[in-house]
């Protein structure tokens, strides 16, 4: 009988080869991007419906779209900007149609209901120039995606092997994107470097989103080095870690890489102390190996950028002078949103009104970079209740079961990402949902396992 680990490793290698080719193909023939994405979505829909989501195919499909959303946007494969978020929502809703959701998901139903009074509120506060559909869709798609992800995942049992496949599906499109960027900008020798975000190294697309997605890949590949016990696979993952780490660093957008490092630390906090003495010795060596990779990537990036990347991460300008604001203007954005909450604490200013409110206060119309302050500003006291649900429900779940090594890392990824990039992409919303999964290790507990209330 073939072990599940072997099957998963074979699956990983096949997917990896496919996506190395995918990234190169889109670079050579960019016009194929739309056709390929349409085929991917259609295939996922067929598989989910045909198999009735018996193997959590909906979760895997949603993972793939969440991981690939930035790549699809960058290559103009999407029909409209929020295609990724809507696809994740649709896949998970179809999945719940076949497998249902736990009876314990009431807090997240409340969370979703909390979002919609703000839609009504904005109809009273919007100006004549306000683009109602566009602004509401832009600001609600992410939070709704989070709610649906939580509904699907909360108290959902999933085998450890299937969970690993979900993570592979999350990772693969990022690998394809890294390959695409490798061919698009193989070297920084002949490009102009921008401190506000290096578009030259990110294929002309938003450095913040590229940094976020590459940070996710850094985190996932690092944890694979600790959890996958196969030397050949580990070598491949180490090489991929170097590639995505470099791409993330030279984006000059710090949020994704800082988040990745914090998530690796958060993962190790839960994973390390659950190992026996024999495993810990091997784990210590792997930790040293990962540190060597991180340091090597940093040194190479520093050489490629003439030392400028060091200035960026130590909050200095190109001349080496210390900058006043380490957040590159984000504090000012948060202050306007907290001011809006202060003046409209009960009702908030309405969904999507934040950009217009900021233009009235500061004279600049910039979308929020912080989901927490946006919730407060646009939803008022209901936003406070929403935040309480999002923070305390996962904590309660963790203390009850403590069986997901990724829990703290996933929550950290969600929290850090929405604080520097709001919910511009589906990824933090989807990853939040993954933190709520109940992972079953059939090897350790093949017959008797804790029954979930509401199962």
Order of alpha helices (4+ residues) and beta strands (2+ residues): alpha-alpha-alpha-alpha-alpha-alpha-beta-alpha-alpha-alpha-alpha-alpha-alpha-alpha-alpha-alpha-alpha-alpha-alpha-beta
